[in-house]
């Protein structure tokens, strides 16, 4: 990390101690959204068609795919199962 980024990071940490955790949380939500979009697109279905297939309202799918939602584990399991997939969760050290 360059000098400027280190300084900026230090300033952010001092004024916003939860910055790094909040950014990681947002990135995780966006990653989950991208995976859900990839899963739907691999089925070749529109959101409306996919909603019919999965039993999840189209508006809810749209919200999930926007990356603004924090999907329930049960929703992720349901999407995986309806697509012939298995949900896998990994934990890795920083």
C-alpha positions as CSV (number, residue, x, y, z in Angstrom):
1,X,0.0,0.0,0.0
2,X,1.4,3.4,-1.0
3,X,2.0,6.3,1.5
4,X,-1.1,8.1,0.5
5,X,-3.3,5.1,1.0
6,X,-1.8,4.3,4.3
7,X,-2.4,7.9,5.5
8,X,-6.0,7.8,4.2
9,X,-6.6,4.4,5.8
10,X,-5.2,5.8,9.1
11,X,-7.4,8.8,9.0
12,X,-10.5,6.7,8.2
13,X,-9.8,4.3,11.0
14,X,-9.4,7.2,13.5
15,X,-12.7,8.9,12.5
16,X,-14.7,5.8,11.4
17,X,-13.4,2.7,13.3
18,X,-15.9,0.4,11.7
19,X,-15.0,1.5,8.1
20,X,-13.1,-1.7,7.2
21,X,-15.8,-4.0,8.6
22,X,-18.6,-2.0,6.9
23,X,-16.7,-2.2,3.6
24,X,-16.2,-5.9,3.9
25,X,-19.9,-6.4,4.7
26,X,-20.9,-4.4,1.6
27,X,-18.5,-6.3,-0.6
28,X,-19.9,-9.6,0.7
29,X,-23.5,-8.5,-0.2
30,X,-22.4,-7.4,-3.7
31,X,-20.5,-10.7,-4.2
32,X,-23.6,-12.7,-3.1
33,X,-25.7,-10.6,-5.5
34,X,-23.4,-11.4,-8.4
35,X,-23.5,-15.1,-7.6
36,X,-27.3,-15.0,-7.6
37,X,-27.4,-13.1,-10.9
38,X,-24.9,-15.7,-12.4
39,X,-27.1,-18.5,-11.2
40,X,-30.2,-17.0,-12.8
41,X,-28.5,-16.1,-16.0
42,X,-27.1,-19.7,-16.3
43,X,-30.7,-20.9,-16.3
44,X,-31.4,-18.5,-19.3
45,X,-34.5,-17.1,-17.5
46,X,-35.7,-13.5,-16.9
47,X,-36.3,-12.4,-13.4
48,X,-40.1,-13.0,-13.8
49,X,-39.5,-16.5,-15.2
50,X,-37.0,-17.2,-12.5
51,X,-39.4,-16.0,-9.8
52,X,-42.0,-18.5,-11.1
53,X,-39.4,-21.3,-11.0
54,X,-38.1,-20.5,-7.5
55,X,-41.3,-19.3,-5.8
56,X,-39.6,-16.1,-4.8
57,X,-41.4,-12.9,-5.7
58,X,-39.8,-11.0,-8.7
59,X,-39.5,-7.8,-6.6
60,X,-37.6,-9.7,-4.0
61,X,-35.3,-11.2,-6.6
62,X,-34.7,-7.8,-8.0
63,X,-33.8,-6.5,-4.5
64,X,-31.5,-9.5,-3.9
65,X,-29.7,-9.0,-7.2
66,X,-29.3,-5.3,-6.5
67,X,-26.8,-6.1,-3.7
68,X,-28.7,-4.0,-1.2
69,X,-30.3,-7.0,0.5
70,X,-28.9,-9.2,3.1
71,X,-30.2,-12.6,1.9
72,X,-31.4,-15.2,4.4
73,X,-29.5,-18.5,4.4
74,X,-32.9,-20.2,3.8
75,X,-33.3,-18.1,0.6
76,X,-29.8,-19.0,-0.7
77,X,-30.5,-22.7,0.1
78,X,-33.8,-22.5,-1.8
79,X,-32.2,-20.9,-4.8
80,X,-29.5,-23.5,-4.9
81,X,-31.9,-26.4,-4.6
82,X,-34.2,-25.1,-7.3
83,X,-31.2,-24.9,-9.6
84,X,-29.9,-28.3,-8.9
85,X,-27.0,-26.9,-6.9
86,X,-25.7,-27.2,-3.4
87,X,-24.9,-24.2,-1.3
88,X,-21.4,-24.1,0.0
89,X,-20.1,-21.6,2.6
90,X,-16.4,-21.2,3.3
91,X,-14.6,-19.3,6.0
92,X,-11.1,-18.1,5.4
93,X,-8.6,-16.2,7.5
94,X,-7.8,-12.6,6.6
